[in-house]
Amino acid sequence: MKCNIGKTDRIIRVILGVCVIAVGVYYQSWWGAVGIIPILTAAIGWCPAYVPFGISSCKIKK
């Protein structure tokens, strides 16, 4: 697995994940568990949804 998530993308994913979890807790819904997905992808630095499209937000080091 090659890194395909950059620093800004990771920060956005963590914030989005925390917000989804918070909304799920507020409304007492299990859908808040979906917030774990962006947090995990940010933690490992790889997003499987980017692979088929060849997307990468990582800066290429030369």
SESENU-116335 format. One record per atom (N, C-alpha, C): x, y, z; residue number from 1; atom name. Coordinates in nm, 2 decimals. Each point is the difference from the previous one (the first is absolute). Example, Ala and Ser with C-alpha at 12.3 -4.5 7.8 and 13.67 -1.06 7.14 Angstrom:
BEGIN
+--------+--------+--------+-----+------+
:     c1 :     c2 :     c3 :  nr : atom :
+--------+--------+--------+-----+------+
:   1.32 :  -0.57 :   0.78 :   1 :    N :
:  -0.09 :   0.12 :   0.00 :   1 :   CA :
:   0.09 :   0.12 :   0.00 :   1 :    C :
:  -0.04 :   0.11 :  -0.07 :   2 :    N :
:   0.09 :   0.11 :   0.00 :   2 :   CA :
:  -0.08 :   0.11 :   0.08 :   2 :    C :
+--------+--------+--------+-----+------+
***
This chain:
BEGIN
+--------+--------+--------+-----+------+
:     c1 :     c2 :     c3 :  nr : atom :
+--------+--------+--------+-----+------+
:   0.08 :  -0.12 :   0.00 :   1 :    N :
:  -0.08 :   0.12 :   0.00 :   1 :   CA :
:   0.09 :   0.12 :   0.00 :   1 :    C :
:  -0.01 :   0.08 :  -0.11 :   2 :    N :
:   0.07 :   0.12 :  -0.01 :   2 :   CA :
:  -0.08 :   0.12 :   0.05 :   2 :    C :
:   0.06 :   0.09 :   0.07 :   3 :    N :
:  -0.07 :   0.11 :   0.06 :   3 :   CA :
:  -0.07 :   0.08 :  -0.11 :   3 :    C :
:  -0.13 :   0.03 :   0.01 :   4 :    N :
:  -0.07 :   0.08 :  -0.10 :   4 :   CA :
:  -0.08 :   0.11 :   0.07 :   4 :    C :
:   0.02 :   0.03 :   0.13 :   5 :    N :
:  -0.07 :   0.10 :   0.07 :   5 :   CA :
:   0.10 :   0.10 :   0.05 :   5 :    C :
:  -0.01 :   0.13 :  -0.03 :   6 :    N :
:   0.09 :   0.10 :   0.04 :   6 :   CA :
:  -0.04 :   0.05 :   0.14 :   6 :    C :
:   0.08 :   0.10 :   0.05 :   7 :    N :
:  -0.01 :   0.05 :   0.13 :   7 :   CA :
:  -0.14 :   0.07 :   0.02 :   7 :    C :
:  -0.03 :   0.09 :  -0.10 :   8 :    N :
:  -0.13 :   0.07 :   0.01 :   8 :   CA :
:  -0.12 :  -0.09 :  -0.01 :   8 :    C :
:   0.01 :  -0.10 :  -0.08 :   9 :    N :
:  -0.11 :  -0.10 :  -0.02 :   9 :   CA :
:  -0.01 :  -0.08 :   0.13 :   9 :    C :
:   0.10 :  -0.03 :   0.07 :  10 :    N :
:   0.00 :  -0.07 :   0.13 :  10 :   CA :
:  -0.07 :   0.08 :   0.10 :  10 :    C :
:   0.03 :   0.13 :   0.01 :  11 :    N :
:  -0.06 :   0.09 :   0.10 :  11 :   CA :
:  -0.15 :   0.01 :  -0.02 :  11 :    C :
:  -0.04 :   0.02 :  -0.13 :  12 :    N :
:  -0.14 :   0.01 :  -0.03 :  12 :   CA :
:  -0.07 :  -0.13 :   0.03 :  12 :    C :
:   0.06 :  -0.12 :  -0.02 :  13 :    N :
:  -0.06 :  -0.13 :   0.03 :  13 :   CA :
:  -0.02 :  -0.02 :   0.15 :  13 :    C :
:   0.10 :   0.04 :   0.08 :  14 :    N :
:  -0.02 :  -0.01 :   0.14 :  14 :   CA :
:  -0.11 :   0.09 :   0.05 :  14 :    C :
:   0.00 :   0.12 :  -0.04 :  15 :    N :
:  -0.11 :   0.10 :   0.04 :  15 :   CA :
:  -0.13 :  -0.05 :  -0.04 :  15 :    C :
:  -0.02 :  -0.05 :  -0.12 :  16 :    N :
:  -0.12 :  -0.05 :  -0.05 :  16 :   CA :
:  -0.05 :  -0.13 :   0.08 :  16 :    C :
:   0.10 :  -0.09 :   0.03 :  17 :    N :
:  -0.03 :  -0.12 :   0.07 :  17 :   CA :
:  -0.05 :   0.03 :   0.14 :  17 :    C :
:   0.07 :   0.10 :   0.07 :  18 :    N :
:  -0.04 :   0.04 :   0.13 :  18 :   CA :
:  -0.14 :   0.06 :   0.00 :  18 :    C :
:  -0.03 :   0.08 :  -0.10 :  19 :    N :
:  -0.13 :   0.07 :  -0.01 :  19 :   CA :
:  -0.11 :  -0.11 :  -0.02 :  19 :    C :
:   0.02 :  -0.10 :  -0.09 :  20 :    N :
:  -0.10 :  -0.10 :  -0.02 :  20 :   CA :
:  -0.02 :  -0.08 :   0.13 :  20 :    C :
:   0.10 :  -0.03 :   0.07 :  21 :    N :
:  -0.01 :  -0.08 :   0.12 :  21 :   CA :
:  -0.08 :   0.09 :   0.10 :  21 :    C :
:   0.03 :   0.12 :   0.01 :  22 :    N :
:  -0.07 :   0.09 :   0.10 :  22 :   CA :
:  -0.15 :   0.01 :  -0.03 :  22 :    C :
:  -0.03 :   0.02 :  -0.13 :  23 :    N :
:  -0.14 :   0.00 :  -0.04 :  23 :   CA :
:  -0.07 :  -0.13 :   0.03 :  23 :    C :
:   0.07 :  -0.11 :  -0.02 :  24 :    N :
:  -0.06 :  -0.13 :   0.03 :  24 :   CA :
:  -0.03 :  -0.02 :   0.15 :  24 :    C :
:   0.10 :   0.05 :   0.08 :  25 :    N :
:  -0.02 :  -0.01 :   0.14 :  25 :   CA :
:  -0.12 :   0.10 :   0.05 :  25 :    C :
:   0.00 :   0.12 :  -0.06 :  26 :    N :
:  -0.10 :   0.09 :   0.04 :  26 :   CA :
:  -0.14 :  -0.05 :  -0.04 :  26 :    C :
:  -0.02 :  -0.06 :  -0.11 :  27 :    N :
:  -0.13 :  -0.05 :  -0.04 :  27 :   CA :
:  -0.02 :  -0.15 :   0.04 :  27 :    C :
:   0.10 :  -0.05 :   0.07 :  28 :    N :
:  -0.01 :  -0.14 :   0.05 :  28 :   CA :
:  -0.02 :  -0.10 :  -0.11 :  28 :    C :
:   0.08 :   0.02 :  -0.11 :  29 :    N :
:  -0.02 :  -0.09 :  -0.11 :  29 :   CA :
:   0.13 :  -0.07 :  -0.03 :  29 :    C :
:  -0.01 :  -0.13 :  -0.04 :  30 :    N :
:   0.11 :  -0.08 :  -0.03 :  30 :   CA :
:   0.08 :   0.05 :  -0.13 :  30 :    C :
:  -0.07 :   0.09 :  -0.07 :  31 :    N :
:   0.07 :   0.05 :  -0.12 :  31 :   CA :
:   0.12 :   0.08 :   0.03 :  31 :    C :
:   0.01 :   0.04 :   0.12 :  32 :    N :
:   0.12 :   0.07 :   0.05 :  32 :   CA :
:   0.13 :  -0.08 :  -0.02 :  32 :    C :
:  -0.02 :  -0.13 :   0.00 :  33 :    N :
:   0.11 :  -0.09 :  -0.01 :  33 :   CA :
:   0.07 :   0.01 :  -0.14 :  33 :    C :
:  -0.07 :   0.05 :  -0.10 :  34 :    N :
:   0.05 :   0.03 :  -0.13 :  34 :   CA :
:   0.12 :   0.09 :   0.00 :  34 :    C :
:   0.00 :   0.09 :   0.11 :  35 :    N :
:   0.11 :   0.09 :   0.01 :  35 :   CA :
:   0.14 :  -0.06 :   0.03 :  35 :    C :
:   0.00 :  -0.13 :   0.03 :  36 :    N :
:   0.12 :  -0.07 :   0.02 :  36 :   CA :
:   0.08 :  -0.02 :  -0.13 :  36 :    C :
:  -0.07 :  -0.01 :  -0.11 :  37 :    N :
:   0.06 :  -0.02 :  -0.13 :  37 :   CA :
:   0.09 :   0.11 :  -0.04 :  37 :    C :
:  -0.04 :   0.13 :   0.00 :  38 :    N :
:   0.10 :   0.10 :  -0.04 :  38 :   CA :
:   0.11 :   0.01 :   0.10 :  38 :    C :
:  -0.02 :  -0.03 :   0.12 :  39 :    N :
:   0.11 :   0.01 :   0.10 :  39 :   CA :
:   0.10 :  -0.11 :  -0.02 :  39 :    C :
:  -0.05 :  -0.12 :  -0.03 :  40 :    N :
:   0.10 :  -0.11 :  -0.03 :  40 :   CA :
:   0.08 :   0.03 :  -0.13 :  40 :    C :
:  -0.07 :   0.05 :  -0.11 :  41 :    N :
:   0.07 :   0.02 :  -0.12 :  41 :   CA :
:   0.11 :   0.11 :   0.02 :  41 :    C :
:  -0.04 :   0.10 :   0.08 :  42 :    N :
:   0.10 :   0.11 :   0.04 :  42 :   CA :
:   0.12 :  -0.06 :   0.07 :  42 :    C :
:  -0.03 :  -0.09 :   0.09 :  43 :    N :
:   0.11 :  -0.06 :   0.09 :  43 :   CA :
:   0.09 :  -0.08 :  -0.08 :  43 :    C :
:  -0.05 :  -0.08 :  -0.10 :  44 :    N :
:   0.09 :  -0.08 :  -0.08 :  44 :   CA :
:   0.06 :   0.07 :  -0.12 :  44 :    C :
:  -0.07 :   0.11 :  -0.04 :  45 :    N :
:   0.05 :   0.08 :  -0.12 :  45 :   CA :
:  -0.03 :  -0.06 :  -0.13 :  45 :    C :
:  -0.09 :  -0.09 :  -0.01 :  46 :    N :
:  -0.04 :  -0.06 :  -0.12 :  46 :   CA :
:  -0.15 :  -0.01 :  -0.01 :  46 :    C :
:  -0.06 :   0.04 :  -0.12 :  47 :    N :
:  -0.14 :  -0.01 :  -0.02 :  47 :   CA :
:  -0.03 :  -0.09 :  -0.12 :  47 :    C :
:  -0.07 :  -0.11 :   0.03 :  48 :    N :
:  -0.03 :  -0.10 :  -0.11 :  48 :   CA :
:  -0.09 :   0.06 :  -0.11 :  48 :    C :
:  -0.08 :   0.11 :   0.03 :  49 :    N :
:  -0.09 :   0.06 :  -0.10 :  49 :   CA :
:   0.09 :   0.08 :  -0.10 :  49 :    C :
:   0.11 :   0.04 :   0.04 :  50 :    N :
:   0.09 :   0.08 :  -0.09 :  50 :   CA :
:   0.07 :  -0.09 :  -0.11 :  50 :    C :
:   0.02 :  -0.12 :   0.03 :  51 :    N :
:   0.08 :  -0.09 :  -0.08 :  51 :   CA :
:  -0.06 :  -0.02 :  -0.14 :  51 :    C :
:  -0.13 :  -0.03 :  -0.02 :  52 :    N :
:  -0.06 :  -0.02 :  -0.14 :  52 :   CA :
:   0.01 :   0.12 :  -0.08 :  52 :    C :
:   0.00 :   0.12 :   0.06 :  53 :    N :
:   0.00 :   0.12 :  -0.08 :  53 :   CA :
:   0.14 :   0.06 :  -0.01 :  53 :    C :
:   0.10 :  -0.06 :   0.06 :  54 :    N :
:   0.14 :   0.05 :  -0.01 :  54 :   CA :
:   0.02 :   0.13 :   0.07 :  54 :    C :
:  -0.08 :   0.03 :   0.10 :  55 :    N :
:   0.01 :   0.13 :   0.08 :  55 :   CA :
:   0.10 :  -0.02 :   0.11 :  55 :    C :
:   0.08 :   0.11 :   0.02 :  56 :    N :
:   0.09 :   0.01 :   0.11 :  56 :   CA :
:   0.02 :   0.14 :   0.04 :  56 :    C :
:  -0.02 :   0.03 :   0.13 :  57 :    N :
:   0.02 :   0.13 :   0.05 :  57 :   CA :
:   0.14 :   0.02 :   0.07 :  57 :    C :
:   0.08 :  -0.11 :  -0.01 :  58 :    N :
:   0.13 :   0.00 :   0.06 :  58 :   CA :
:   0.09 :   0.08 :  -0.09 :  58 :    C :
:   0.09 :   0.08 :   0.06 :  59 :    N :
:   0.11 :   0.06 :  -0.08 :  59 :   CA :
:   0.10 :  -0.10 :  -0.04 :  59 :    C :
:   0.04 :   0.01 :  -0.12 :  60 :    N :
:   0.10 :  -0.10 :  -0.06 :  60 :   CA :
:   0.13 :   0.05 :   0.04 :  60 :    C :
:   0.08 :  -0.09 :   0.07 :  61 :    N :
:   0.14 :   0.04 :   0.04 :  61 :   CA :
:   0.09 :  -0.05 :  -0.11 :  61 :    C :
:   0.08 :   0.09 :  -0.05 :  62 :    N :
:   0.10 :  -0.04 :  -0.11 :  62 :   CA :
:   0.14 :  -0.01 :   0.05 :  62 :    C :
+--------+--------+--------+-----+------+
***
